[in-house]
């Protein structure tokens, strides 16, 4: 039984079975039941995409969380319908940096 809110808010349970974190997913390659991954084995990078048309949006900004992940935001109005719109986008990638620090569970 676990009493923290991290499982619902973040999708992980910290400290489960003595590991830094435990994440459940159904998005694994065929024949893989899970993996034990060192937190430095995979690198993730993100970048803010400035709007391509200068002055197209009355508000455009970026926000970066404590882990360095950056998301761009835009607020604008659809002049045809008169409705306000809010959009967020991110350019990000991930790469395995240290394959020897990943144990595949088949």
N, C-alpha and C positions, 0 to 999 in steps of 0.2 A: 504494500500500500504506500502511495506517495502523496504527500500533502502539499507540494509546491505547485505554483501556477505555470512554471516553465514549460511543462509538457503541452499545455494548451496554447500559451502565448507564443512560444518559440519553436515548438515541435521537437524538443529534445528534453532528456532527463539528465541533468548533470550528476556526475559521481556514481551512476548506476554500475554495479559490478566492479567498482574501483576504477572505472575509466573517467576521463575528463567529461565526456558527454556520450549519450546514447541516442541515436536517431533511427526512427523506424520509417522505411520507405518500401514501396512496391515497384519502384523504378530501378531495377537492377538487371544486368545482362543475364541472358538465359544460362542456367546452370550455376548461378551465384546465389547463395543463400544470405550472404552478408559480407562484411569486410571490417577489419580492424585497421584504422588509419591513424597514423601519427599526425598531429595537428600541423606539422610543418611539411608534410608530404605533398600537399596540394596548394598551389598558389592561385589566388583570385585577384583580379584587378577590375576596376571600373573607372569610367570617365564620364564627365558631364558633356552632353552634346548641346552646345549653344545653338539657339534657333538659327536656321540658315538664312532667313529673311530679316534684315534689320528692322526693328520697330513693328513687326507683325503681331506681337503680343504685348498687351499693356503690362503684364507681369510675367517675368521669367526669372527663375532662380534655381540654385542648387542647394542641396543639403547633404552633409556627410556624417555618418554615424561614428561611434567610438572605434569601430573596426576599420574605418577608412573607406567604407562602401558609399559611393556617391550616386544620388538620384537627381535628375533634373525635373523641374515642375514648371507648368505653364497654366495661366488662367486667362481666359479670353471669352468673348461673347460671339455666339453664332448670330450674325445680324439678320439672317433669314427668318429665324424662329424667335429671336429675342431671348434665348436661354444662355445662361452662363455655363461655361465648360471649364473643367479642370482636368489636366492631363499630366501624367508622369512617365518618364522614360529613362532608360539606362543603357549604356553600352558596357557590357562586361564579358569577361572570359575566365576560364579556369584551365589549369594545366597541371598534370602530375609532374612534380619536380623531383621527387625522390621515390621511385617505384619500389625500392628495397624496403621502404617503411610502410608498405601496405600488405596486409595478409588477407588473401581472398579465402572466404569460407564457402566451400562447395558443398 
